[in-house]
Amino acid sequence: MNERIPKILWIARDDGGCGYYRCQQPADFIKRMGLADTEVVLRTPTEQQMLSADLVILQETGSVNGAWIVQTLLRNKIPYIVEFDDFIHHVSPHNTAGYPAWNPSTLFTYRSMEAARTAFAIQVSTPQLAREYFPYNPFVYVIPNYLDKELWDNSLVKKNDDKIRIGWMGGNAHADDLKMISGVLHKLVKEYPNKIIIETMGMTKHELTGVFPFKDFNTVCPHCGYEGELHHYPGEAQREYPLVVSSMGWDIALAPVINNSFGNCKSDLKLKEYAAVGIATIASDVVPYREAVDSGSSALLATTFQDWYMGIKSLIDNPQKRDEMVRKNKGWVDGYWIQENAQKAFDIYAQVLTRASTIFGKHNVI
């Protein structure tokens, strides 16, 4: 008979989307289901927090602080899993969030891979990431990014003003991705005068400078009242984010990703978010989005300028096609609610705990 449920500690590297989806959300639902006693800390746990844990999920790697955490865990025989949501070996210099740390002039990548080698396992969000990190540890587990049905299962609020709204949302690491399709959007705006509005949500105006060849953000013509071609909206707190996205009334959503090793290791989270609120989507033909389409997503895939142009144009001209894509996507995303998948994540942690108890000779709490 089990004496107690295990204590699992997540050490998140940020309090944004990565920390939320990979740490806070699974911790909340595993605890809600009564599977484990869970706790999430940002970057720097106390020694007591680590010593009280049966298992640690470590996202804070690479820094000196991360190295101290690893040494503390190893010294006290506390099993830990290293969590990767990106391919840290190939971060673009234009990635303002990641490149200051993940570049050849620092020790961040070296420290992270040392942590991965001594960990009981590596946890990643995609099969492609698993393939990239397998050389560092034979125990690599894929836990996809899931959505909270209570937050994301919303209906899109349409705006009946005869405008076509084309939207993108994301963090501050995507300037290169957006610049890749900016010429396509400029061509379409000129072909559909006073018809198309491009809206971005999440990056700051400074980060978007030079990405689009349009006029200033959110400008209104004093003579005709035209509201401008490009609108920008700031990011929102994680729990409010889904409702805000559904209120934008976007007709078409964009998911451009540069086709390189970093982009091919990204997850399909953006497609899931767009699908959940009911927006027809066109995305880059990269590994995560291609695998999503293979599994049932109705997103259009594009590679060349012509692909993007013709794909977006077909969605502008065909509202019935957009509606059909939305219906199909709603069925696809139903397989990715955290409510139905938290048990799968915990089962992986239970495997690691069982193996750790055998190696360390500790009492098995599973």
Secondary structure, DSSP 8 states (H G I E B T S, - for coil): ------EEEEEES-SSHHHIIIIIHHHHHHHHTTS-EEEEEES---HHHHHT-SEEEE---SSHHHHHHHHHHHHTT--EEEEESS-TTS--TT-TTTTTTSSTTSSHHHHHHHHHHHSSEEEESSHHHHHHHGGG-S-EEE----B-HHHH--------SS-EEEEEE--TT-HHHHHHHHHHHHHHHHHSTTTEEEEEEES-HHHHTTTS-SSSTT---TTT----SEEEEE---TTTHHHHHHHS--SEEEE---SSHHHHTS-SHHHHHHHHHT-EEEEE-SHHHHHHHHTT---EEE-SHHHHHHHHHHHHH-HHHHHHHHHHHHHHHGGGBHHHHHHHHHHHHHHHHHHHHHHH------
